[in-house]
């Protein structure tokens, strides 16, 4: 858009940077009125005054002039100015920001400061780029990568043409000239194929590198929030009459502008909470043997594809007993539970909102929403919050958020013939797990991985599919193993938010587009860990108990033959070489049917059945006599002692035997 259509286009950029410099410098001279810093601030105020007058923003010009006058009074002074006068100067900066916000700007040009990819001060080595423009570049690179991948899909058609040309060249019925032309065609097509393949490979490599560079350009340093955080600490300490020293370490750590913008609120709340709840008043600090100036540190550290931000104070720590008492008064916990609830659970109640240990409600604290607001904001960024507190020593609140909500490395896994993605930073281990290595109980399913007992959840829907691979995922310091069908490798993906109207599963953090244009779900590590912890395996249907048959025969051949027939039919089979041996086995096992030979040393088959039927615990177990004795008298005797069937070995037919068994004990 031209200056004629938007007369404030460049003024907005310049004024924003000058106001940032003024805010940062005023906080610096409050601690140490370095004359060089004051002179720099005078230059900023004078430049802003002139620029405002050029675009006829007289109110901003007047405020800049007033600030310039005040800076002139301290330029040659000694020592730091009084906090009250610095506060009035900061108010002037705030008023100028408010006036700036009233300037109309086209939608395409208006963007909050945190969306600038490269704040400009020297005008030489950097330019301001809007995040929306960087997003368009990244999207274009992604489309180009998919186009490069599409070249590979044409290889199949090219290969088919090469094969056809080869067949012509090898066809003996073709003329010599035709074969020669076919040979030339094969050579030409093969060369084209190799050339296309090389171009596609080179293009893919270059685009991946370009994608990485563009993604890095999209990141801005946390230093962009430094002025605001220092101002928050300063205003809170003045309002509460406390002396605070804030240190910010790792401010050059870079992260996605949208993530950094989302952290603005949580970090301000954490600093305000630390000043209000953590840092004690000066008398209390002196009584505790601490320096009268409270120490507050914000440290930023890159951890793979995540950034960890710790806000640490040396205050009194959380008053756990006050939290316990308040939770009781609000009915959040019962009396018995309150006495036994550990400190970390009570802290979690505080984080969830509605509780405050402040003795009075002020503009800074007392409503019990600060930590809750911070937690919710961090969770919207797909991040995590953890708290450690020690009475009398201080508190550390750690926020871990992704460097970017879009570009990230991810582990591609296969689940039910679909590819899904798991953010690589959350993956700790991958191993093969056999079905019998999964232990199941009322507490859920667990596997042992690298010495750790981890909750386990299979992501496959096909319950009969053998579990082959477990991926160990970590979130919020907790680990879980998730079962997948296989691992497909690591991909660099650009994750896109799933619209709320899609009502996506809580397991889905977003979606990415594959090189072939297919949408792929990106799983949320925290949701995976929670799912595994809550997973209770469905009770497996009771397996049908196979009838247990006892074959009693002194002939090895007969025993082996009958065992083979019966086990092939699905029955469970045990063997005994005599009646006496059978009774010994009956002391330790239960059987559903006896298959008994008649002629055996010692106790014969008739005697075994008669003795067994005399025992109350065995009288209802049916018996079948299988014998070489075919006399009618033997058959009558067998029926008399209680045999349910009599089969002669010379007339043996396994179908008849199995039919009798099924009639007595059912199918296996």
Helices and strands as residue ranges (DSSP letters): H 9-31, H 35-54, H 58-75, H 83-101, G 113-115, H 131-153, H 155-170, H 176-217, E 219-221, G 222-225, H 226-240, E 244-249, E 254-256, H 257-273, I 274-278, H 282-287, E 294-303, E 306-313, H 320-329, H 335-340, H 343-351, H 370-380, E 384-390, E 394-402, E 407-415, E 418-423, G 424-426, E 427-431, G 435-437, E 439-441, E 444-449, E 452-458, E 469-475, E 478-484, E 486-494, G 500-502, E 508-513, E 519-523, H 525-534, E 548-552, H 556-568, E 572-576, H 579-586, E 593-596, H 605-614, E 622-627, H 632-641, E 645-648, G 649-651, H 654-665
